[in-house]
Amino acid sequence: MGKEFLKIIDPEDAQNTIAKLPINKTVEKVPLDEAYKRVLAEDIYAIINLPPFRRAAMDGYALKSKDTFHASEDEPVTLKLKGLVTAGKVPETEVTKGTCMEVSTGAPIPEGADAVVMIEYTEKQGDNVLISEGVPLNANITKEGSDIRKGELLLSQGVLITSDKIGVLSAIGMTQVPVYIQPRVAVISTGNEIIKHDQNLVYGKIYDINSYSISNAVKSCGCIPVHSEIVKDDYDSLKSSIKKYKDADIIITSGGTSAGAGDNLRTVLDELGKVLVHGIAVKPGKPTIIGLIEDEGEEKIIFGLPGYPVSALMIFRVFITPFLRKLASLPDFDQERKLATLKISRRYIAARGRQQYVLVKIKDNQAHPILKDSGAITSLAEADGYFLIPKNVEIIEEGTEVDVYSLEI
């Protein structure tokens, strides 16, 4: 008896099934220089004041503000120069009434000083400095802890560590950063017709596409792809390959999901675990499989994508991307990143009873449907986005406005 689809379900039901899949997160500490684009696993509190000392915000002279109250261009105040403090140096003397010290931007403020006058309003004459403008208390001084005080929340758990966040962590001297471990995703490309790129292309064979495109899509979701060898579409080869990747957090296969005689993923899953979904009312991507594999008392998630490249990537974007990003603790995926609302350039007849994703080229302020089947990988190269046709709509007339969404993962 041939295999049959378990049940064709609506895309909303498939998404609800995925949303209920188990998610386990673990934490590790990595060196600061390896934390870029990782996700912070704990709240980080400032362990020092930032800045950690009073410092000059401008090049100029540190002094007592009272000494400048009557200074003007016509009647400058003369102060005794007691020395120079540059960034990184510790002042060796304090400022007293009638004196000043030259300071560079970022230099510690000497004891006794309560303001800095900008160098533009001064004139050095030997050991004296003429001040031609009065300054108020704390002028041009960055106070200790004015940025953030010790013990205050610096970064929140769940934030994506970008270059600016690296700078913040560097400022408090953090060397080891607690981050979520990046999920490992095994990517298995199946099919008797698929060959590696270093093999000769003979009649009836095609080069492997999906393991490369899907692996890079996995990377964009904050996960680590684990390449597999190309697997023949037979029961024993597929079963052996799936069992080999028991240390992966997720397994994604492409091919071997439809009801044809040469497709074995459903049979393997029935033995190793259970099938949750086999068939989604969408085009392309109808024969998608979602299942769980029993592994030493734990359940491992497996997604079975169709073999056609366009189908595989579209199903990945719509259904798998949000889940992998959640697993990797990345910010929520904007499922409907609308590029524009445009008029369709021609009449389009949709698949009856299925929600359809139609690739389009944007040209002359119109959405031009790309009329290639889901096996044509070049349609993705031509596409600027896609629009969605609900399953209860069969015809989109020329000139109808459609919302065009980004294909970017």
Secondary structure as UniProt FT lines:
FT   HELIX           11..19
FT   STRAND          27..31
FT   HELIX           32..34
FT   TURN            36..37
FT   STRAND          39..40
FT   STRAND          44..45
FT   STRAND          55..56
FT   STRAND          60..63
FT   HELIX           65..68
FT   TURN            69..70
FT   STRAND          77..85
FT   TURN            87..88
FT   TURN            97..98
FT   STRAND          99..103
FT   TURN            105..106
FT   TURN            111..112
FT   STRAND          115..118
FT   HELIX           119..121
FT   STRAND          122..125
FT   TURN            126..127
FT   STRAND          128..131
FT   TURN            137..140
FT   STRAND          141..142
FT   TURN            144..145
FT   TURN            150..151
FT   STRAND          153..155
FT   TURN            157..158
FT   HELIX           163..171
FT   TURN            172..173
FT   STRAND          176..180
FT   STRAND          184..190
FT   TURN            192..193
FT   STRAND          194..195
FT   TURN            197..198
FT   TURN            203..204
FT   STRAND          206..207
FT   HELIX           210..220
FT   TURN            221..222
FT   STRAND          224..227
FT   HELIX           235..244
FT   TURN            245..247
FT   STRAND          250..254
FT   TURN            261..262
FT   HELIX           265..272
FT   STRAND          273..278
FT   STRAND          282..283
FT   TURN            286..287
FT   STRAND          289..295
FT   TURN            296..297
FT   STRAND          298..305
FT   HELIX           309..315
FT   HELIX           316..320
FT   HELIX           321..327
FT   TURN            328..329
FT   TURN            335..336
FT   STRAND          338..344
FT   STRAND          348..349
FT   TURN            352..353
FT   STRAND          355..363
FT   TURN            364..365
FT   STRAND          366..369
FT   TURN            374..375
FT   HELIX           378..382
FT   STRAND          385..389
FT   TURN            391..392
FT   STRAND          395..396
FT   TURN            398..399
FT   STRAND          401..405
//
